[in-house]
């Protein structure tokens, strides 16, 4: 247990020494940089900072316009994706196609459950056909009621 405590104290001592070294070097380098600058370097620094201060608002406006165009493009793409086709509103579901090939003679691990998938597809097709037939009969009954209303009335 004492070894663990010694390791932790050594770790914290090393980290504190590292931070103090970085702080000392940063302050030393920064102060030396400004004390050793020539007039030419001071002028160059003032020009760079001044140009940045003058151009910054224009650069921000340009970035805002670019970002606005990207957002409009993104919203347009989302609107296109959000559109629902009439068949989806009626409740029609896409039937998965038979993607399994019957031509394979060898049975592999990926073929397991092939019959179950086919049975599932056939059951989905039958259910969808029955639902479409029911909806079609319901629609025909309503059309007959509309016609009957005009004939009786």
C-alpha positions as CSV (number, residue, x, y, z in Angstrom):
1,X,0.0,0.0,0.0
2,X,2.8,2.4,0.8
3,X,4.3,1.7,-2.7
4,X,1.1,2.8,-4.2
5,X,1.0,6.0,-2.1
6,X,4.7,6.7,-3.1
7,X,3.8,6.2,-6.8
8,X,0.8,8.6,-6.6
9,X,2.9,11.3,-4.8
10,X,5.7,10.9,-7.4
11,X,3.1,11.3,-10.1
12,X,1.7,14.5,-8.6
13,X,5.2,15.9,-8.1
14,X,6.1,15.1,-11.7
15,X,3.0,16.8,-13.0
16,X,3.5,19.9,-10.8
17,X,7.1,20.2,-12.0
18,X,5.9,19.9,-15.6
19,X,3.4,22.7,-15.2
20,X,5.9,25.0,-13.5
21,X,8.4,24.3,-16.3
22,X,5.9,25.1,-19.0
23,X,4.8,28.3,-17.1
24,X,8.4,29.5,-16.6
25,X,9.3,28.9,-20.3
26,X,6.2,30.5,-21.6
27,X,6.7,33.7,-19.5
28,X,10.4,33.8,-20.3
29,X,9.9,33.3,-24.1
30,X,7.1,35.8,-24.2
31,X,9.0,38.6,-22.4
32,X,12.1,37.9,-24.5
33,X,10.2,38.1,-27.7
34,X,8.9,41.6,-27.0
35,X,12.1,42.9,-25.6
36,X,14.2,41.8,-28.7
37,X,11.8,43.1,-31.4
38,X,13.1,45.5,-33.9
39,X,11.1,48.5,-35.2
40,X,10.5,46.6,-38.5
41,X,9.0,43.7,-36.6
42,X,6.8,46.1,-34.6
43,X,5.5,47.6,-37.8
44,X,4.8,44.2,-39.3
45,X,2.9,43.1,-36.1
46,X,0.8,46.3,-36.1
47,X,0.0,45.8,-39.8
48,X,-1.1,42.2,-39.3
49,X,-3.2,43.0,-36.3
50,X,-4.8,46.0,-38.0
51,X,-5.6,44.1,-41.2
52,X,-7.2,41.3,-39.1
53,X,-9.3,43.9,-37.2
54,X,-10.4,45.5,-40.4
55,X,-11.1,42.3,-42.4
56,X,-12.6,40.2,-39.6
57,X,-16.3,41.6,-40.0
58,X,-16.2,40.9,-43.7
59,X,-14.9,37.4,-43.3
60,X,-17.6,36.7,-40.7
61,X,-20.3,37.9,-43.1
62,X,-18.9,35.8,-45.9
63,X,-18.9,32.8,-43.6
64,X,-22.5,33.5,-42.5
65,X,-23.6,33.6,-46.1
66,X,-21.9,30.4,-46.9
67,X,-23.4,28.7,-43.8
68,X,-26.9,30.0,-44.7
69,X,-26.6,28.5,-48.2
70,X,-25.6,25.2,-46.7
71,X,-28.5,25.2,-44.3
72,X,-31.0,26.0,-47.1
73,X,-29.6,23.2,-49.1
74,X,-29.9,20.8,-46.1
75,X,-33.5,21.9,-45.5
76,X,-34.3,21.4,-49.1
77,X,-32.9,17.9,-49.0
78,X,-34.9,17.1,-45.9
79,X,-38.1,18.4,-47.5
80,X,-37.6,16.1,-50.5
81,X,-37.0,13.2,-48.2
82,X,-40.1,14.0,-46.1
83,X,-42.5,13.9,-49.1
84,X,-44.8,10.9,-48.9
85,X,-46.0,9.1,-52.0
86,X,-49.7,8.4,-52.4
87,X,-49.1,4.7,-52.1
88,X,-47.6,5.2,-48.7
89,X,-50.6,7.2,-47.6
90,X,-52.9,4.4,-48.7
91,X,-50.9,2.0,-46.6
92,X,-49.2,0.0,-49.3
93,X,-46.1,-1.7,-48.2
94,X,-43.2,-2.7,-50.5
95,X,-42.9,-6.4,-50.9
96,X,-39.4,-7.7,-50.6
97,X,-38.2,-9.3,-53.8
98,X,-37.0,-12.9,-53.9
99,X,-33.3,-12.3,-53.6
100,X,-32.5,-15.9,-52.9
101,X,-31.3,-18.0,-55.8
102,X,-32.7,-21.5,-56.2
103,X,-29.9,-22.5,-58.5
104,X,-27.3,-23.1,-55.8
105,X,-26.8,-26.8,-55.2
106,X,-24.5,-26.5,-52.2
107,X,-25.9,-25.7,-48.8
108,X,-23.8,-23.3,-46.8
109,X,-24.3,-21.6,-43.4
110,X,-25.7,-18.5,-45.2
111,X,-28.5,-20.6,-46.7
112,X,-30.0,-21.6,-43.4
113,X,-33.4,-20.2,-43.0
114,X,-34.0,-19.8,-46.7
115,X,-37.3,-21.6,-46.6
116,X,-38.4,-19.5,-43.6
117,X,-37.6,-16.3,-45.5
118,X,-39.6,-17.5,-48.5
119,X,-42.6,-18.5,-46.2
120,X,-42.4,-15.0,-44.6
121,X,-42.4,-13.3,-48.0
122,X,-45.4,-15.4,-49.2
123,X,-47.3,-14.7,-46.0
124,X,-46.6,-10.9,-46.4
125,X,-47.8,-11.0,-50.0
126,X,-51.0,-12.8,-49.0
127,X,-51.7,-10.4,-46.2
128,X,-51.1,-7.4,-48.5
129,X,-53.3,-8.9,-51.2
130,X,-56.1,-9.5,-48.8
131,X,-55.8,-6.0,-47.4
132,X,-55.9,-4.5,-50.9
133,X,-58.9,-6.6,-51.8
134,X,-60.7,-5.5,-48.6
135,X,-59.9,-1.8,-49.4
136,X,-61.1,-2.2,-53.0
137,X,-64.4,-3.7,-51.8
138,X,-64.9,-1.0,-49.3
139,X,-64.2,1.6,-51.9
140,X,-66.7,-0.1,-54.3
141,X,-69.3,-0.1,-51.5
142,X,-68.9,3.6,-51.0
143,X,-69.2,4.3,-54.7
144,X,-72.4,2.2,-54.8
145,X,-73.8,4.2,-51.8
146,X,-73.0,7.5,-53.6
147,X,-74.8,6.3,-56.8
148,X,-77.7,5.0,-54.7
149,X,-78.0,8.4,-53.0
150,X,-78.6,10.0,-56.4
151,X,-80.9,7.3,-57.7
152,X,-83.1,7.2,-54.6
153,X,-83.1,11.0,-53.9
